[in-house]
Amino acid sequence: MYDYWVVTDRTTGRVIAHCGSEGDAIMLFEFNPDKRTYHKQKFILDQVITVTSTTDKQLSGQQGLPAAKEELPPMELQQQVWLPKGQGVPVNAK
């Protein structure tokens, strides 16, 4: 189990920092104690759930459909469909 400290802003709820030690969290809290808070978070790594499935791997809508009859065009035709490279003048953003 790994613990860490979270410093948050009370007014907005925004996370300011994640700290590994309580001393660092207290130091950040003391910069503005009226608007900040800190609390301990626990991170548990050792809980693993294993799920197995034995159903058919096809989607329900794909079952029973006929095979495709259309063939893909040759590679030469596919290259003719591509768009040409841009020939415009680049924009100077300075």
Backbone bond lengths (Angstrom), bond angles and torsions (degrees), N, CA, C in turn:
res aa  C-N    CA-C-N  psi(-1)  N-CA   C-N-CA  omega(-1)  CA-C   N-CA-C  phi
1 M - - - 1.443 - - 1.523 108.22 -
2 Y 1.322 116.42 128.87 1.448 122.47 179.92 1.521 108.96 -111.59
3 D 1.318 116.25 130.65 1.462 121.63 179.75 1.524 108.58 -110.71
4 Y 1.325 116.15 144.71 1.458 121.06 172.29 1.520 108.03 -147.66
5 W 1.306 115.99 166.50 1.458 122.30 -175.72 1.520 109.45 -112.22
6 V 1.336 115.67 139.86 1.465 122.04 -179.06 1.523 108.32 -118.24
7 V 1.333 115.85 126.05 1.467 122.12 176.88 1.525 106.95 -103.32
8 T 1.342 116.68 124.76 1.462 120.81 -177.75 1.528 110.85 -126.35
9 D 1.318 115.47 158.93 1.458 122.58 175.25 1.527 107.73 -88.47
10 R 1.319 117.00 127.36 1.478 120.77 -177.07 1.521 112.51 -68.49
11 T 1.331 117.00 -35.40 1.462 119.33 -173.98 1.523 112.19 -74.15
12 T 1.343 117.91 -38.83 1.462 120.54 -176.37 1.527 112.91 -107.27
13 G 1.326 118.19 -20.17 1.450 121.60 -176.31 1.519 112.91 80.71
14 R 1.332 117.63 6.24 1.464 123.25 -178.75 1.519 109.75 -72.76
15 V 1.330 116.88 137.52 1.460 121.74 177.78 1.518 108.13 -77.26
16 I 1.318 116.67 125.92 1.458 121.81 179.45 1.524 110.36 -89.16
17 A 1.349 117.11 -44.54 1.468 119.62 -178.29 1.515 110.69 -159.75
18 H 1.339 115.07 154.73 1.456 123.71 168.43 1.520 105.52 -109.30
19 C 1.325 117.34 123.29 1.464 121.83 -175.30 1.520 109.97 -116.54
20 G 1.330 115.70 143.03 1.453 121.20 177.88 1.513 113.15 -82.28
21 S 1.335 117.20 -20.64 1.468 119.71 179.90 1.527 109.71 -127.30
22 E 1.307 114.91 152.36 1.466 120.48 -179.85 1.520 110.96 -67.29
23 G 1.327 117.35 -32.59 1.463 120.70 179.50 1.520 112.12 -61.19
24 D 1.334 117.33 -41.08 1.460 120.32 178.01 1.525 111.11 -66.43
25 A 1.326 116.73 -39.35 1.461 120.36 178.88 1.526 110.80 -64.90
26 I 1.324 117.01 -40.07 1.466 120.15 178.83 1.517 110.47 -66.17
27 M 1.336 117.02 -39.48 1.464 120.59 179.00 1.532 110.54 -61.35
28 L 1.336 117.75 -44.81 1.463 120.05 178.39 1.525 111.55 -67.60
29 F 1.313 116.82 -35.20 1.463 121.45 177.91 1.523 110.84 -63.98
30 E 1.329 117.12 -40.26 1.463 121.45 -175.56 1.521 113.61 -72.42
31 F 1.348 118.60 -13.30 1.457 119.62 174.38 1.526 111.51 -63.18
32 N 1.326 116.87 -34.78 1.465 121.69 -179.81 1.528 108.30 -151.81
33 P 1.346 118.68 75.70 1.469 120.49 -173.89 1.526 114.53 -67.86
34 D 1.331 118.53 -18.25 1.459 120.37 179.64 1.530 111.96 -74.75
35 K 1.333 116.83 -27.71 1.467 120.11 -174.97 1.522 113.51 -115.85
36 R 1.333 119.00 -1.29 1.463 120.61 -177.74 1.515 111.61 -120.10
37 T 1.317 114.69 155.06 1.459 121.64 175.30 1.528 108.13 -143.13
38 Y 1.329 116.55 158.03 1.459 119.83 176.15 1.516 109.29 -137.59
39 H 1.330 115.82 150.07 1.454 120.81 178.91 1.524 109.11 -150.17
40 K 1.321 114.55 161.04 1.457 121.71 -176.91 1.527 109.97 -90.72
41 Q 1.333 116.54 132.47 1.455 122.94 175.67 1.520 108.42 -109.67
42 K 1.313 116.72 140.98 1.457 121.42 176.47 1.514 108.62 -113.17
43 F 1.314 116.43 132.36 1.446 123.10 -178.82 1.517 107.70 -118.46
44 I 1.317 117.13 114.48 1.457 121.81 -176.10 1.533 107.99 -103.12
45 L 1.345 116.36 120.95 1.460 120.89 -176.95 1.517 114.11 -97.58
46 D 1.315 118.84 -21.97 1.450 120.27 -167.36 1.522 114.78 -88.60
47 Q 1.304 120.64 13.74 1.453 121.53 177.04 1.527 108.88 -102.61
48 V 1.326 116.49 110.10 1.463 122.16 -178.76 1.521 108.28 -122.18
49 I 1.315 116.60 132.50 1.455 122.06 178.12 1.523 107.72 -112.51
50 T 1.313 117.21 123.34 1.461 122.05 179.32 1.526 108.75 -100.69
51 V 1.332 116.10 127.95 1.452 121.83 -178.70 1.525 107.94 -120.45
52 T 1.323 116.78 131.03 1.460 120.76 175.46 1.523 109.20 -121.45
53 S 1.318 115.49 154.06 1.451 120.48 -178.44 1.524 108.99 -132.82
54 T 1.323 116.25 139.20 1.464 120.06 179.66 1.526 111.53 -121.19
55 T 1.321 118.58 13.60 1.464 121.45 -178.77 1.515 110.54 -83.45
56 D 1.324 116.66 172.52 1.449 122.77 177.94 1.527 108.46 -67.45
57 K 1.326 117.94 138.54 1.453 121.68 -173.98 1.524 113.34 -84.60
58 Q 1.301 119.28 4.82 1.460 121.38 176.20 1.522 109.37 -91.01
59 L 1.311 115.48 151.53 1.458 120.07 173.89 1.520 108.96 -69.39
60 S 1.309 116.20 154.09 1.464 119.56 -175.88 1.524 112.32 -63.03
61 G 1.322 119.52 -31.45 1.454 121.95 -179.64 1.517 113.31 -75.39
62 Q 1.338 118.25 -16.77 1.457 121.39 -177.39 1.524 112.26 -90.19
63 Q 1.282 118.33 -11.21 1.454 120.09 -177.98 1.522 109.62 -75.07
64 G 1.314 116.85 131.06 1.449 121.70 175.97 1.508 114.78 85.99
65 L 1.324 119.96 4.12 1.460 120.90 178.06 1.518 109.55 -79.63
66 P 1.339 117.94 148.65 1.464 119.51 177.97 1.524 110.73 -72.52
67 A 1.325 116.18 159.89 1.460 121.12 178.43 1.519 109.92 -69.47
68 A 1.320 116.65 153.78 1.463 121.46 -179.51 1.521 109.77 -70.08
69 K 1.350 117.11 138.12 1.462 121.96 -179.51 1.523 111.16 -103.79
70 E 1.331 117.74 -13.01 1.455 121.93 -174.97 1.527 109.53 -87.96
71 E 1.340 116.63 134.27 1.458 121.29 178.56 1.520 109.14 -97.70
72 L 1.320 115.44 152.32 1.454 120.16 177.63 1.522 109.88 -74.33
73 P 1.356 118.22 146.80 1.461 120.14 178.80 1.529 110.50 -68.94
74 P 1.328 117.44 157.48 1.467 119.94 177.88 1.530 110.97 -61.16
75 M 1.305 115.75 164.25 1.458 121.43 -175.85 1.527 111.91 -62.31
76 E 1.331 118.80 -32.63 1.469 121.51 -179.22 1.525 111.17 -62.67
77 L 1.324 117.46 -39.76 1.460 120.32 -179.57 1.525 110.99 -70.44
78 Q 1.310 117.61 -34.79 1.452 119.74 179.40 1.520 111.15 -65.99
79 Q 1.322 117.91 -36.77 1.459 120.38 -179.20 1.523 111.47 -69.88
80 Q 1.327 118.92 -27.00 1.454 121.20 178.77 1.522 111.86 -74.26
81 V 1.315 118.27 -19.74 1.457 122.09 -177.71 1.529 111.31 -82.90
82 W 1.319 118.24 -19.42 1.467 121.06 -177.34 1.521 110.93 -63.77
83 L 1.328 115.39 150.66 1.456 121.41 178.26 1.527 109.98 -76.97
84 P 1.341 118.17 148.12 1.468 119.65 177.72 1.525 110.17 -71.70
85 K 1.343 115.72 160.50 1.462 119.99 178.59 1.527 108.53 -69.33
86 G 1.333 115.46 151.83 1.455 120.38 -179.44 1.519 111.71 -63.70
87 Q 1.327 117.00 138.28 1.441 121.44 -178.95 1.526 111.02 -120.15
88 G 1.345 116.38 17.02 1.438 120.45 179.31 1.516 112.06 -80.28
89 V 1.330 115.33 169.87 1.465 121.27 179.22 1.520 108.23 -84.04
90 P 1.364 119.52 132.85 1.455 120.58 179.45 1.530 111.15 -65.55
91 V 1.321 116.25 148.24 1.456 122.20 -178.97 1.517 109.49 -88.97
92 N 1.307 117.25 132.13 1.455 122.50 176.09 1.523 107.66 -92.63
93 A 1.330 117.95 114.88 1.465 121.96 -173.00 1.518 113.41 -88.97
94 K 1.329 118.42 7.90 1.477 120.46 -178.43 1.487 112.66 -76.71
